[in-house]
Amino acid sequence: MDEFAEALRTAITNRGLGLERLREHLSQHGVSVSLATLSYWQTGRSRPERKKSLQAVVHLEHILQVPPGHLSELLGPPRPRGRWLRKAPAPMSAFWPEPSQVEHAIDDMETRWDDQLIRVSQQDFVTIGADRTERSFRSRQVLSASMNGPDRWVVIMHVDEHDRPLPELRALRNCEIGRLVQDEAQGFLAAELLFDKVLRKGESIVIEHELVNASPCPLATNYERKFRLPTREYVLEVTFEGAPPASVVQLADGAAVDPGSTLLDVALDVQPGVRGFRWDWDLKVEQDLKVTH
């Protein structure tokens, strides 16, 4: 039994407030919480974990006239979710070079549903131009809800070169762009992809989005996908419109891969970590390209 949900439900009953009235009290304190969220908290379907949600709990203690810490002390660390998880997942900022900056970027985003989405399939399609530059990255996700309520997917991208424009994000299928944070100085982009429907438990959705670089596009030397949670299937296809690179290394195991016009990585039951490819171009041709440019 969820002790926090039970304590919250009891406090609401003892105070004699309906959820709508409780929401109004929170609003008067400058805290915005939906009726659905309050309902999920008191039934145990979800619980406060984001920074702003935890602040809302402090206000709830005051409004419901319970001792300070009566509710918040029952939350403890974030609980693991999803049928594949054996331990709590790492935070969303865990794989990024500047975690605090990523945390700041997503602070105002709704990330509570991220752990409730089972990664059925992740497919990445990367196009490298004949001039060896990064043209576009197209991604396709097949997601399944482990509980009622998920309505968005958070995308985070980081580029190594901080002196170039960030790519344009485009929503392609069954989603639209919600909150968008871009920091060219730090080289990262974070955005919400809002589903065209709210998922119920067991329901799935296929979404697609694309990141397109503006000209002049940066030289392409690698592509990597960071996995924070297990994914049943991963497919990565890198297409070179011109000559293939001189050498290629697969990031998952550091093994050399035969260069070709297309690189393909297919993996099942992917665990948290990094997959992708790193490649080197023929030095002489690369120098000729720099002279031509």
Secondary structure, 3 states (H helix, E strand, C coil): CCHHHHHHHHHHHHHCCCHHHHHHHHHHCCCCCCHHHHHHHHHCCCCCCCHHHHHHHHHHHHHCCCCCCCCHHHCCCCCCCCCCCCCCCCCCCCCCCCHHHHHHHCCCCCCCCHHHEEEEEEEEEEEECCCCEEEEEEEEEEEEECCCCCCEEEEEEECCCCCCCCCEEEEEECEEEEEEEEECCCCEEEEEEEECCCCCCCCEEEEEEEEECCCCCCECCEEEEEECCCEEEEEEEEEECCCCCCEEEECCCCCEECCCCEEEEEEEEECCEEEEEEEECCHHHHHHHHHHC
